[in-house]
């Protein structure tokens, strides 16, 4: 599509959708959202970019092959599950690290649950974009 207006608006819209997808990813641990919804929102942002600019421009904007993004996400999610084995817990048991202190002194909590959500986010973005780009290039 060669619409100058669509191309100009798409850059702003994609940026907003990526920021919103990260917001959904980070709030998803305690409220609705998470890696799956955040990944879908990010993939839709890139899909709109593909429609406005084409597949080659979208691949340049991604900088990584979508299949590699999905594989990295599987690795991150698996790593989140394996961390609990190191601590002698069952696979995929949540582990927390408190940065800047401990639980009582209100340190910043970072968990393997968030790491797992990041993995799911990357898997969804990679898988959806792989399918969408393959379909778009076929047309």
C-alpha positions as CSV (number, residue, x, y, z in Angstrom):
1,X,0.0,0.0,0.0
2,X,1.4,3.4,-0.9
3,X,-0.6,5.7,1.4
4,X,1.6,8.4,2.8
5,X,-0.9,9.1,5.6
6,X,-1.0,5.4,6.6
7,X,2.8,5.2,6.6
8,X,3.2,8.3,8.8
9,X,0.5,7.2,11.3
10,X,1.8,3.6,11.4
11,X,5.1,4.6,12.9
12,X,3.4,6.3,15.8
13,X,0.8,3.6,16.2
14,X,3.3,0.8,16.2
15,X,5.4,2.6,18.8
16,X,2.3,3.1,21.0
17,X,1.3,-0.5,20.6
18,X,4.8,-1.8,21.5
19,X,4.8,0.4,24.7
20,X,1.3,-0.8,25.6
21,X,2.4,-4.4,25.0
22,X,5.2,-4.0,27.4
23,X,2.8,-2.5,29.9
24,X,0.5,-5.5,29.5
25,X,3.4,-7.9,29.9
26,X,4.6,-6.3,33.2
27,X,1.2,-5.9,34.8
28,X,0.1,-9.4,33.9
29,X,1.5,-11.1,36.9
30,X,-1.0,-9.6,39.3
31,X,-3.8,-8.4,37.0
32,X,-5.2,-9.4,33.5
33,X,-2.5,-9.4,30.9
34,X,0.8,-11.1,30.7
35,X,3.1,-12.5,28.1
36,X,0.4,-13.9,25.7
37,X,-1.7,-10.7,25.5
38,X,1.4,-8.5,25.4
39,X,2.9,-10.6,22.6
40,X,-0.3,-10.4,20.6
41,X,-0.4,-6.6,20.9
42,X,3.2,-6.3,19.8
43,X,2.6,-8.7,16.9
44,X,-0.4,-6.7,15.8
45,X,1.7,-3.5,15.9
46,X,4.2,-5.1,13.6
47,X,1.4,-6.5,11.3
48,X,0.1,-2.9,10.8
49,X,3.7,-1.9,10.0
50,X,3.9,-4.7,7.4
51,X,0.6,-3.6,5.8
52,X,1.8,0.0,5.5
53,X,5.5,-0.5,4.6
54,X,5.9,-4.0,3.3
55,X,7.6,-7.1,4.4
56,X,11.2,-6.1,3.7
57,X,10.9,-2.9,5.8
58,X,9.3,-4.9,8.6
59,X,12.1,-7.5,8.5
60,X,14.6,-4.6,8.7
61,X,12.7,-3.1,11.6
62,X,12.6,-6.4,13.5
63,X,16.4,-7.0,13.0
64,X,15.9,-10.7,13.9
65,X,14.2,-13.5,12.1
66,X,10.8,-14.1,13.8
67,X,11.5,-17.8,14.1
68,X,14.6,-17.0,16.0
69,X,12.7,-14.7,18.3
70,X,10.2,-17.6,19.0
71,X,13.0,-20.0,19.7
72,X,14.7,-17.6,22.1
73,X,11.4,-17.2,23.9
74,X,11.1,-21.0,24.4
75,X,14.7,-20.9,25.8
76,X,13.9,-18.1,28.2
77,X,10.7,-19.8,29.4
78,X,12.6,-23.1,29.9
79,X,15.3,-21.3,31.8
80,X,12.6,-19.8,34.1
81,X,11.4,-23.3,34.9
82,X,14.9,-24.8,35.4
83,X,15.9,-22.2,37.9
84,X,13.7,-23.8,40.5
85,X,15.6,-27.1,40.1
86,X,18.8,-25.4,41.1
87,X,17.1,-24.4,44.4
88,X,15.8,-28.0,45.0
89,X,12.2,-27.2,44.2
90,X,9.9,-28.9,41.6
91,X,10.1,-27.7,38.0
92,X,8.5,-24.3,37.3
93,X,8.1,-23.4,41.0
94,X,8.3,-19.6,41.3
95,X,11.5,-18.2,42.7
96,X,11.9,-14.6,43.9
97,X,15.0,-12.3,44.1
98,X,14.7,-9.1,46.0
99,X,16.9,-6.4,44.5
100,X,18.1,-3.7,46.9
101,X,17.2,-5.7,50.1
102,X,15.0,-8.5,51.2
103,X,11.3,-9.0,51.4
104,X,10.9,-7.2,54.7
105,X,12.9,-4.1,53.6
106,X,10.8,-3.7,50.5
107,X,13.5,-4.7,47.9
108,X,12.3,-4.8,44.3
109,X,10.9,-8.3,43.7
110,X,12.0,-10.0,40.5
111,X,10.6,-13.5,39.9
112,X,11.0,-16.4,37.6
113,X,7.3,-16.0,36.8
114,X,8.1,-12.7,35.1
115,X,10.9,-14.4,33.2
116,X,8.5,-17.1,32.1
117,X,6.1,-14.3,30.9
118,X,8.9,-12.7,28.9
119,X,9.5,-16.1,27.2
120,X,5.8,-16.4,26.4
121,X,5.9,-12.9,25.0
122,X,8.8,-13.6,22.7
123,X,7.2,-16.9,21.5
124,X,3.9,-15.3,20.7
125,X,5.6,-12.4,18.9
126,X,7.9,-14.7,16.9
127,X,5.2,-17.2,16.0
128,X,2.5,-14.7,15.0
129,X,5.0,-12.7,12.9
130,X,6.4,-15.8,11.2
131,X,3.0,-16.7,10.1
132,X,1.9,-13.2,9.1
133,X,5.1,-12.5,7.2
134,X,4.9,-15.8,5.4
135,X,1.3,-15.2,4.4
136,X,2.1,-11.6,3.3
137,X,5.1,-12.6,1.2
138,X,3.0,-15.3,-0.5
139,X,0.5,-12.8,-1.8
